[in-house]
């Protein structure tokens, strides 16, 4: 699985995903300052699943009907890296086979899937 980790999600999350054996593109480390529009286009063209805590990706997917290969929206009240990693660990250990081409909203207590 390939993940494009948004700048706001942070390099610690990208580093953790790499340590778990995933292929990762870290916006924070490799393309800082890129627009969300450019990131979603890159993710689609290069077959990345976006990991973000930026609501704008939901707007692009649902209101603008933008194409994607998967978006994981971390809607967490605690935005520390450890919380993001904990949420991703829970998601990937239970639902890894369901996240491709899906918009996934992850909170501290639930996971919601929707195809767009």
Secondary structure, 3 states (H helix, E strand, C coil): CEEEECCCCCHHHHHHHHHCCCEEEEHHHHCCCCCHHHHHHHHHHHCCEEEECCCHHHHHHHHCCCCCCCEEEECCCCCCHHHHHHHHHHHHHHHHHHCCCCEEEECCCCEEEECC
